[in-house]
Amino acid sequence: MATSTFAEEKDSILSWYILHHSVDDNEVQELSDRLERAVETAERLHTGVTRKTGEPYIYHPLRTAQEVSRFGRIVDWPSIEAAILHDTVEDTDYTQEELRRDFPECADLVEALTKIKEDKGLTYRRLFEHALKDIRVLLVKIADRVDNLDTLHIFNREKQIRIAGESASMYANICERLCMMDLASRLREQLGEYLSPEKFHEFQEVQAKAKVELEKPIGNLRTRLAEAFPGNLTVRIEVNWARFDPDVPVKNENLFSVRIITENREAAYQVLGRVHLTFPSVPGSFRDNISNPRENGFRALETQVTYKGMIVRFTISSRDDDRFNRLGLLSMDIESAQFNSRYLKDLREFLETDEQTSIQDYLRFNQPDGIQVITPKGLIINLEEGATALDFAFAVHKELGLRAAGAKVNDKAVHLSTPLSMNDRVEIIPSSRNVCTDNFLDWAHTRRAISSIKKHLRQEEYHKAAAEGKNLLVGVGSAANMDAWEVETRAKTLAAQSGEKIEKIYQDVYLGNLPLERVLGPLAKPGRNPVSTLLQKMIPGKPIPVRIVRRYDFESKTRKFCQRCVPVSGDDIEGVPDGRRLIVHRKGCVLDTAETKVPLQWDKQKKIELRDPGPIKLNIWTTNVQGLLYHVVAPFRSLDIDLNSITLPDEDDILRLEFSPGTSRALDRILRDLRKMDFIHDIQIQPGTTKT
């Protein structure tokens, strides 16, 4: 066989391929012969053809093959041959039949890569249709585009913008969707200067300056982490080219991230605690993609912190997860059946059901961590992954959400709590009136919906609280031989003295913010407890209902929840008089040693569980088990609640957490989940520190 030139290119292709595949000496010789034959054929067919740069055309398919050879075990040898021969049928007189005769194993790949010149949109659709059948088609096409972008500078400005925009919306997006973040970042960096030269250089300048400012604190953090976690731990600052967007203002959190790579996932959670102890965290920025990976398989802990006015993004992952996060599909084996169904399922559904929407629009809106649904009028609504029909209603309009009585998804009646999927057609069935209840909180997923529901329910509860507070005052006053007129007169007097409306006085009484004695005056003889005595008179023979049981009010002068047993809704409880205050305990609490106890029960009919208890500090007595922090943080992850600080157990075996639950309902749920963990022996709750 005649020997072609391009020895350096061929050596590179073969070396990279052998690096990723297990081949013996005989197979190496066979691959070398096949490579020689493919290169010789491509060189012959492209003889005399040059690119606009002036170089012989053959160098382009060879560089494409070099790129493909670096893609790892997800590609095989026919992929290399297809890369070398991908333009032969389209640009020469070499026919598909001749290709199938000479190179049967790669013929289908080359056919799939051949453009349909009449309809560019159809070309993309055909490309992805073939990609669903064989992912190698897409990978060769991406390698082809990567090399073409290296010569983009030779074209006029108009063509540069068109090709760069197409590459960003198509190839960079698909790389991100397949979690090939290294390749996506490389594409974004190549394209940035063409899409927006001024913004690109501004991005570079600000990034370089901020990186210098962060070098010292990140170096100190690196040292502290190395001391706390001996072993193979990596801390580095990386440019976020994947986040470069000409339409978005240049911000530090978009410029770069600090990537921390640990030995395992459990260590990642421990490192997160150290990061939050070193730098103040940005509320709402924590995202646990380890226990809840993105749709594209990305697994890492993501958080943002502040340093000298800068917002800095941290990404913490195990070594194995980091490899997948960077390479994504390229880290898989072509023999594995995992990748096809896992990453291309929704794309397959799109191609099967939608003939109108372009692939570019699909990729632009269908980000890995979001979904896209459709209104009855055909409008597209973008939602977070996991969003429900109720979230959809609030995304359309707040009033529609508050009046949502039911829903239809793809013409089928469903419950409002039904999770939505990509391309669902959703219709909300509205009521003629507001029907929002606290059940809506259990059915909503997105922050927008939950925030609207909480705000509405608070308003509703505060209106009810005024009426209930008045009833409570009248009842207690009656037990003290006061009539309703006298009670109202005293309430009006206090309102006038404090400059508040009388409704606010009633609300504060009901919510436990205002002692009964402040309104009604002394209610009992000295030495007798007004709360236990008078309320028992109101409801003789029945347990006293404890109102606002989910409100951890550390400053109330009439009632206090035991900080050691931490009672929550559903626990068997009892009260212990303590001067002019009633201490609420779980039955069996080690601190409950009083002989005189007041029977209590939860008021399930009039509960205020949406009040914000403010910052909370938990002291948790634990046994040091493997994965301790991973398990303890789980209840917070499930509710998307940020931890303001974590202090790991020292000699006292106490894990200390500070957080803001947002609602008493969330606090209840966290405490209940923590109690179920057999390695937790005791929990103490205290007011946390309010951040300014």
C-alpha positions in Angstrom: 0.0 0.0 0.0 1.3 3.5 -0.8 2.0 5.6 2.2 0.4 9.0 2.5 2.0 12.0 4.2 0.7 13.8 7.4 2.7 11.5 9.7 2.3 13.9 12.7 -1.5 14.1 12.4 -1.8 10.4 12.0 0.4 9.7 15.0 -1.7 12.1 17.1 -5.0 10.4 16.1 -3.7 6.9 16.7 -2.0 7.9 20.0 -5.1 9.5 21.5 -7.3 6.6 20.4 -5.0 4.0 21.9 -4.8 6.1 25.2 -8.6 5.7 25.7 -9.1 2.2 24.4 -7.7 -1.2 25.3 -6.0 -2.5 22.2 -3.2 -5.1 21.7 -0.3 -4.9 19.2 -2.2 -6.7 16.5 -5.1 -4.3 16.8 -2.8 -1.3 16.7 -1.4 -2.5 13.4 -4.9 -3.0 12.0 -6.0 0.5 13.1 -2.8 2.0 11.6 -3.6 0.4 8.3 -7.2 1.5 8.4 -6.1 5.1 9.2 -3.6 5.1 6.4 -6.3 4.0 3.9 -8.8 6.6 5.1 -6.3 9.4 5.0 -5.1 8.4 1.6 -8.7 8.3 0.2 -9.5 11.8 1.7 -6.2 13.3 0.4 -6.9 11.9 -3.1 -10.5 13.2 -3.2 -9.6 16.7 -1.8 -6.5 17.1 -4.0 -6.2 20.7 -5.3 -8.8 22.0 -3.0 -7.8 24.8 -0.6 -9.7 26.6 2.2 -10.0 30.4 2.3 -7.0 30.5 4.6 -5.0 29.1 1.7 -4.1 25.7 3.4 -5.0 22.4 1.7 -8.5 21.3 2.6 -7.3 17.9 3.8 -6.0 19.5 7.0 -9.6 20.2 8.1 -10.9 16.6 8.2 -7.6 15.5 9.8 -7.9 18.0 12.7 -11.6 17.0 13.0 -10.4 13.4 13.4 -7.8 14.5 16.0 -10.6 16.2 18.0 -12.8 13.1 17.8 -9.9 10.8 19.0 -9.7 12.9 22.2 -13.4 12.2 23.0 -12.6 9.0 24.8 -14.5 5.7 24.9 -17.7 7.2 23.7 -16.4 7.1 20.2 -15.0 4.1 18.3 -12.8 3.6 15.2 -15.6 4.1 12.6 -16.1 7.6 14.2 -12.5 8.4 13.4 -13.0 7.3 9.8 -16.2 9.3 9.5 -14.4 12.4 10.7 -11.7 12.0 8.0 -14.2 11.3 5.3 -17.1 13.5 6.4 -16.9 16.0 3.5 -16.1 13.5 0.7 -19.6 12.7 -0.4 -20.8 16.2 -0.1 -17.9 18.1 -1.7 -16.5 15.6 -4.2 -17.8 13.2 -6.9 -17.4 10.3 -4.4 -20.8 8.6 -4.1 -22.5 7.2 -1.0 -22.4 3.8 -2.7 -18.7 4.0 -3.2 -18.2 5.0 0.4 -20.3 2.1 1.6 -18.3 -0.3 -0.5 -14.9 1.1 0.7 -15.7 2.0 4.3 -18.9 0.1 5.2 -18.6 0.7 9.0 -18.6 4.5 8.8 -20.9 4.9 5.8 -24.1 5.5 7.9 -22.2 8.1 9.9 -21.1 10.0 6.9 -24.5 9.9 5.3 -26.0 11.4 8.5 -23.4 14.2 8.4 -24.1 15.1 4.8 -26.0 18.4 4.7 -29.4 18.9 3.0 -28.7 22.2 1.3 -32.3 23.1 0.5 -33.4 23.5 4.1 -31.0 24.4 6.8 -33.6 23.9 9.5 -34.3 20.4 8.2 -30.6 19.7 8.2 -30.4 20.3 11.9 -33.5 18.2 12.5 -32.0 15.4 10.5 -28.7 15.7 12.3 -30.5 15.3 15.7 -32.7 12.5 14.4 -29.6 10.6 13.5 -28.0 11.6 16.8 -30.8 9.9 18.6 -30.1 6.7 16.8 -26.3 7.1 17.0 -24.6 9.7 19.3 -21.4 9.5 17.3 -23.0 11.6 14.6 -23.4 14.5 16.9 -19.9 14.2 18.3 -18.3 14.2 14.9 -20.4 17.2 13.9 -19.3 19.1 17.1 -15.6 18.3 16.3 -16.2 19.6 12.8 -17.6 22.9 14.1 -14.8 23.3 16.7 -12.2 23.2 13.9 -14.2 25.5 11.6 -14.3 28.1 14.3 -10.5 28.4 14.3 -10.7 30.0 10.9 -13.7 32.3 11.6 -11.4 35.4 11.5 -11.1 35.2 7.7 -14.8 36.0 7.1 -16.5 39.4 7.0 -18.1 40.7 10.2 -21.6 39.8 9.2 -20.7 36.2 8.5 -18.7 36.0 11.7 -21.7 37.1 13.8 -24.0 34.6 12.0 -21.7 31.6 12.4 -20.8 32.5 16.0 -24.4 33.0 17.0 -25.4 29.8 15.4 -22.6 28.0 17.1 -23.5 29.4 20.5 -27.2 28.6 20.3 -26.6 25.2 18.8 -23.3 23.6 19.7 -22.4 25.3 22.9 -25.9 24.7 24.3 -25.9 21.0 23.3 -22.5 20.5 24.9 -23.9 22.0 28.2 -27.0 19.8 27.9 -24.7 16.8 27.6 -22.6 18.1 30.6 -19.6 18.4 28.3 -18.7 21.6 30.2 -15.0 21.8 29.2 -16.0 21.7 25.6 -18.8 24.1 26.1 -16.5 26.6 27.9 -13.9 26.2 25.1 -16.6 27.1 22.5 -17.9 30.1 24.5 -14.4 31.4 24.8 -13.8 31.0 21.0 -17.1 32.7 20.2 -17.0 35.6 22.7 -14.7 37.8 20.7 -16.9 37.5 17.6 -20.3 37.9 19.3 -19.4 41.0 21.4 -15.8 42.1 21.2 -16.2 45.0 23.7 -18.0 42.8 26.2 -15.5 40.0 25.7 -12.5 42.2 26.5 -14.4 43.8 29.5 -15.0 40.3 30.8 -11.3 39.4 30.5 -10.1 42.6 32.2 -12.5 42.4 35.1 -11.9 38.7 35.5 -8.2 39.2 35.6 -8.4 41.9 38.3 -10.8 40.0 40.5 -8.7 36.8 40.2 -5.7 38.7 41.6 -7.7 40.1 44.5 -8.9 36.6 45.3 -5.6 34.8 45.1 -4.6 35.4 48.7 -7.9 34.6 50.5 -8.3 31.5 48.3 -4.8 30.5 49.0 -5.5 30.8 52.8 -8.6 28.7 52.3 -6.6 26.1 50.4 -4.2 25.9 53.3 -7.0 25.5 55.9 -8.7 22.9 53.9 -5.5 20.9 53.4 -5.0 20.9 57.2 -8.6 19.9 57.9 -8.8 17.3 55.1 -5.5 15.6 54.6 -5.3 13.8 51.2 -5.8 14.7 47.6 -7.8 17.9 47.6 -7.7 20.5 44.8 -8.7 24.2 45.0 -8.4 26.3 41.9 -9.9 29.4 40.4 -11.5 28.9 36.9 -12.8 31.3 34.4 -16.6 30.8 33.7 -16.6 31.1 29.9 -19.7 28.9 29.9 -21.4 31.8 31.7 -20.2 34.5 29.3 -23.3 36.2 27.8 -23.1 39.5 25.8 -26.6 40.4 26.9 -25.8 40.0 30.7 -23.9 42.6 32.7 -20.4 41.6 33.7 -20.6 40.4 37.3 -18.1 38.6 39.5 -20.3 35.6 40.0 -20.4 35.2 36.2 -16.7 35.7 35.7 -15.1 32.8 37.5 -15.7 30.1 40.1 -13.6 28.5 42.7 -13.6 24.8 42.1 -12.9 22.5 45.0 -12.4 18.8 44.3 -12.5 16.3 47.1 -11.9 12.6 47.4 -15.5 11.7 47.9 -19.0 13.2 48.2 -19.1 13.1 51.9 -16.0 15.3 52.1 -17.7 17.7 49.7 -20.3 18.5 52.3 -17.7 18.9 55.0 -15.7 21.3 52.8 -18.9 23.3 52.2 -19.2 23.9 55.9 -15.6 25.2 56.0 -16.3 27.5 53.1 -19.3 29.0 54.8 -17.4 29.5 58.0 -14.6 31.3 56.1 -16.8 33.6 53.9 -20.4 34.9 54.5 -22.8 33.0 52.3 -25.3 34.7 49.9 -28.8 33.8 51.1 -30.6 31.5 48.7 -27.5 30.7 46.7 -26.8 27.2 47.9 -27.7 24.4 45.5 -27.2 20.7 46.2 -26.7 19.0 42.9 -25.1 16.0 44.5 -28.2 14.6 46.1 -30.3 16.2 43.3 -28.2 16.2 40.2 -29.2 18.3 37.2 -31.0 16.7 34.4 -27.8 16.5 32.5 -26.1 14.6 35.3 -24.1 17.4 36.8 -23.3 16.7 40.5 -21.8 19.3 42.7 -22.5 21.6 45.7 -22.9 25.1 44.4 -22.9 28.2 46.7 -22.1 31.9 46.5 -20.2 33.9 49.2 -19.1 37.5 49.6 -15.6 38.9 49.9 -14.9 42.6 49.9 -18.0 43.4 48.0 -17.5 40.6 45.5 -19.8 37.7 45.0 -17.8 34.5 44.5 -19.2 31.3 43.2 -17.9 28.0 44.7 -18.4 24.6 43.1 -17.5 21.6 45.3 -17.5 18.0 44.0 -15.9 14.7 44.4 -13.1 13.7 42.0 -15.3 11.3 40.1 -18.2 13.8 39.9 -15.8 16.5 38.7 -14.6 14.3 35.9 -18.1 13.8 34.7 -19.1 17.4 35.2 -16.2 18.5 32.9 -16.5 15.7 30.3 -20.1 14.6 30.6 -21.0 12.3 27.8 -17.3 12.0 26.8 -16.6 10.2 30.1 -18.9 7.4 29.2 -18.3 4.1 27.3 -19.9 3.6 23.9 -20.8 0.1 25.1 -22.8 1.5 27.9 -26.6 1.8 27.4 -26.8 4.5 30.0 -26.1 7.6 28.0 -28.6 7.4 25.2 -31.9 7.2 27.2 -30.5 9.4 30.0 -29.6 12.5 28.0 -31.6 12.4 24.8 -35.0 11.4 26.0 -36.7 14.8 25.9 -35.0 15.6 22.6 -36.5 12.5 21.2 -40.0 13.6 22.4 -39.5 17.0 20.9 -38.6 15.6 17.5 -41.5 13.2 17.6 -44.1 15.8 18.6 -43.0 19.3 17.3 -42.5 19.9 13.6 -42.5 23.7 13.9 -40.1 24.8 16.7 -36.5 25.0 15.5 -33.8 23.0 17.2 -32.0 26.3 18.1 -35.1 27.5 20.0 -35.5 24.2 21.7 -31.9 24.3 23.0 -32.0 27.9 24.0 -35.0 27.5 26.3 -34.5 23.9 27.4 -31.6 24.3 29.8 -30.5 21.3 31.8 -32.0 22.5 35.1 -35.3 23.8 33.7 -38.4 22.7 31.8 -40.7 24.4 29.2 -44.4 24.0 29.1 -47.1 25.5 26.9 -50.3 27.4 27.6 -53.6 26.6 25.8 -52.9 29.6 23.6 -49.4 28.2 22.6 -47.4 30.5 24.8 -44.2 29.0 26.2 -43.7 29.2 30.0 -40.2 28.4 31.4 -40.2 26.7 34.8 -37.8 25.1 37.2 -37.3 21.4 37.1 -39.9 19.8 39.4 -42.4 22.5 38.9 -46.1 21.6 39.4 -49.3 22.6 37.7 -49.8 25.1 40.6 -46.4 26.6 39.9 -47.5 27.1 36.3 -50.6 29.0 37.4 -48.6 31.4 39.5 -46.1 31.8 36.6 -48.9 32.9 34.3 -50.4 35.3 36.9 -50.6 35.6 40.7 -54.4 35.9 40.6 -54.7 32.8 38.5 -52.6 30.9 41.0 -54.8 32.1 44.0 -58.0 31.0 42.2 -56.6 27.7 40.8 -59.2 25.0 41.5 -57.8 22.3 39.2 -55.7 21.7 36.1 -55.5 19.8 32.8 -52.2 18.5 31.5 -52.3 17.4 27.9 -56.2 17.5 28.1 -56.2 15.1 31.1 -57.5 16.4 34.4 -54.8 16.3 37.1 -54.3 17.5 40.6 -52.6 20.9 41.1 -49.6 19.1 42.8 -48.9 17.1 39.6 -45.2 17.7 38.5 -44.9 19.0 34.9 -42.7 17.6 32.2 -41.1 19.2 29.2 -43.5 20.3 26.5 -46.6 19.6 28.6 -49.7 21.6 27.5 -51.2 23.0 30.7 -54.5 24.5 31.4 -55.7 25.9 34.8 -59.3 25.6 35.8 -60.1 28.7 37.8 -62.6 29.3 40.5 -64.8 32.4 40.7 -63.1 33.3 44.0 -59.9 32.9 45.9 -59.4 29.3 47.0 -55.8 29.4 48.3 -55.2 27.4 51.4 -52.1 26.3 53.3 -52.3 23.1 51.3 -51.0 25.1 48.3 -47.6 25.2 50.1 -47.4 21.5 49.8 -48.3 21.5 46.1 -46.0 24.3 45.0 -42.3 23.9 44.1 -41.0 27.2 42.7 -40.0 30.1 44.9 -42.3 32.5 43.0 -45.4 30.4 43.8 -44.4 29.7 47.4 -43.7 33.4 48.1 -47.1 34.5 46.7 -48.9 31.8 48.7 -47.1 32.7 51.9 -47.9 36.4 51.5 -51.5 35.7 50.8 -51.9 33.3 53.7 -50.2 35.7 56.1 -52.7 38.4 55.2 -55.5 35.9 55.6 -54.2 34.7 59.0 -53.7 38.2 60.2 -57.3 39.1 59.4 -58.4 36.0 61.3 -56.0 36.7 64.1 -57.8 40.0 65.0 -61.1 38.2 65.4 -59.6 35.3 67.3 -57.6 37.7 69.5 -60.8 39.5 70.4 -62.6 36.3 71.2 -59.7 35.2 73.4 -59.7 38.5 75.3 -63.5 38.3 75.8 -63.3 34.7 77.0 -60.5 35.4 79.5 -62.2 38.6 80.6 -65.5 36.7 81.2 -63.6 34.3 83.4 -62.4 37.3 85.4 -66.0 38.8 85.6 -65.5 41.4 82.8 -68.1 41.9 80.2 -67.3 42.3 76.4 -67.8 46.0 76.5 -65.2 46.5 79.3 -62.8 44.2 77.4 -63.1 46.2 74.2 -62.8 49.5 76.1 -59.5 48.3 77.7 -58.2 47.2 74.2 -59.1 50.6 72.7 -57.3 52.4 75.6 -54.1 50.4 75.0 -54.4 51.0 71.2 -54.6 54.7 71.8 -51.7 54.7 74.2 -49.4 52.7 71.8 -50.5 54.5 68.6 -51.7 51.2 67.1 -55.0 50.2 65.6 -57.2 48.1 67.7 -57.0 45.3 65.1 -53.3 45.2 65.7 -53.8 44.8 69.4 -56.1 41.9 68.8 -53.6 40.3 66.4 -50.7 40.6 68.8 -52.8 39.0 71.6 -53.6 36.0 69.3 -50.1 35.7 68.0 -48.6 35.7 71.5 -46.8 39.0 71.0 -48.9 40.8 73.6 -49.5 39.4 77.1 -53.2 39.3 78.2 -52.4 41.3 81.3 -51.3 44.3 79.1 -54.8 44.6 77.9 -57.0 43.4 80.8 -54.8 44.3 83.7 -54.0 41.9 86.7 -56.2 38.8 86.3 -55.4 36.8 89.4 -54.3 37.0 92.9 -50.5 37.1 93.5 -48.9 33.6 93.4 -51.5 32.2 91.0 -50.8 31.6 87.4 -53.2 33.6 85.2 -52.6 31.5 82.1 -53.3 28.1 83.7 -56.1 29.2 86.0 -58.2 31.4 83.8 -57.9 29.3 80.6 -59.0 26.3 82.6 -62.1 28.2 83.6 -62.8 29.0 80.0 -62.7 25.4 78.9 -63.5 23.3 82.1 -62.5 19.7 82.0 -60.7 20.0 78.6 -57.0 20.3 77.7 -56.0 23.8 77.0 -55.4 24.4 73.3 -51.9 25.8 72.7 -52.2 28.4 70.0 -49.5 29.2 67.4 -47.8 26.0 68.3 -45.4 26.3 65.4 -44.2 29.7 66.4 -40.8 29.6 68.3 -41.1 32.9 70.0 -38.1 33.3 72.3 -39.2 36.6 73.8 -42.9 35.8 74.7 -43.8 36.7 78.3 -46.8 34.3 78.4 -45.5 31.2 76.8 -42.2 29.5 76.0 -41.3 26.3 74.2 -38.8 24.1 75.9 -35.5 24.5 74.1 -34.3 21.1 74.9 -37.2 18.8 74.0 -38.3 21.1 71.1 -42.0 20.2 70.8 -43.5 20.3 67.3 -47.0 19.7 66.0 -48.2 16.2 66.7 -46.1 15.6 69.8 -47.8 14.8 73.1 -47.4 18.0 75.2 -48.0 19.4 78.6 -47.4 22.8 80.3 -45.5 23.7 83.4 -46.3 27.0 85.0 -43.2 29.2 85.5 -44.1 32.4 87.3 -46.3 34.3 84.8 -45.3 32.1 81.9 -46.3 28.6 80.7 -43.4 26.3 79.5 -44.5 23.9 76.8 -42.8 20.5 77.0 -42.9 17.2 75.2 -44.2 14.6 77.5 -41.3 12.8 79.1 -38.9 15.7 78.7 -35.9 15.3 81.1 -36.4 18.9 82.2 -40.1 18.5 83.0 -39.8 17.6 86.7 -42.6 19.8 88.1 -45.4 18.2 90.1 -48.1 20.7 88.8 -48.7 20.3 85.1 -51.2 21.8 82.8 -52.8 19.5 80.2 -52.2 20.8 76.7 -53.2 19.9 73.1 -52.4 21.3 69.7 -55.0 23.7 68.3 -55.3 22.1 64.8 -58.2 24.3 63.8 -56.5 27.7 64.3 -52.9 27.2 63.7 -50.5 29.9 62.6 -47.7 28.1 61.0 -46.5 30.6 58.5 -44.9 33.0 60.9 -41.2 33.5 60.4 -39.4 32.3 63.6 -36.4 34.3 62.6 -32.8 33.0 62.8 -32.5 29.7 64.6 -29.5 28.0 66.2 -29.5 24.2 66.7 -27.1 22.4 69.0 -27.2 18.7 68.0 -25.6 16.0 70.2 -24.5 13.3 67.9 -22.4 10.1 67.5 -19.6 10.7 65.0 -20.7 8.4 62.2 -19.6 8.2 58.5 -21.5 10.7 56.4 -22.8 12.6 59.4 -23.0 16.0 57.8 -24.5 14.5 54.6 -27.4 13.1 56.5 -28.0 16.0 58.8 -28.0 18.5 55.9 -30.6 16.4 54.0 -33.7 17.9 55.6 -32.4 21.4 54.7 -31.7 20.3 51.1 -35.2 19.0 50.7 -36.7 22.3 51.7 -34.0 24.4 49.8 -33.0 26.2 53.1 -29.5 27.6 53.3 -27.3 27.0 56.3 -25.8 30.3 57.5 -23.1 28.5 59.4 -21.9 25.0 60.4 -19.6 24.2 63.3 -18.5 20.6 63.1 -18.4 18.5 66.3 -15.3 18.9 68.4 -14.6 17.2 71.7 -18.1 17.9 73.0 -19.7 15.9 70.1 -22.1 18.9 69.4 -22.9 19.9 65.8 -23.9 23.5 65.7 -26.1 24.9 62.8 -27.5 28.3 62.2 -30.2 28.9 59.6 -33.4 30.9 58.9 -36.3 28.4 58.2 -38.6 31.1 56.9 -41.7 29.5 58.4 -42.5 27.6 61.5 -43.9 24.8 59.3 -40.4 24.4 57.8 -38.8 24.4 61.2 -41.2 21.7 62.4 -40.4 19.5 59.5 -36.6 19.9 59.9 -36.8 19.0 63.6 -39.0 16.1 63.0 -36.7 14.7 60.4 -33.6 15.2 62.6 -35.2 13.3 65.5 -35.6 10.2 63.3 -31.8 9.9 62.9 -30.6 7.3 65.4 -27.2 8.8 65.7 -28.7 12.1 67.1 -29.2 11.9 70.8 -30.4 15.4 71.7 -31.4 18.7 70.1 -31.4 22.1 71.7 -33.0 25.1 69.9 -32.0 28.7 70.5 -32.5 32.0 68.8 -29.9 32.6 66.2 -27.9 35.7 65.3 -29.7 38.2 63.1 -27.4 39.2 60.2 -27.2 42.8 59.2 
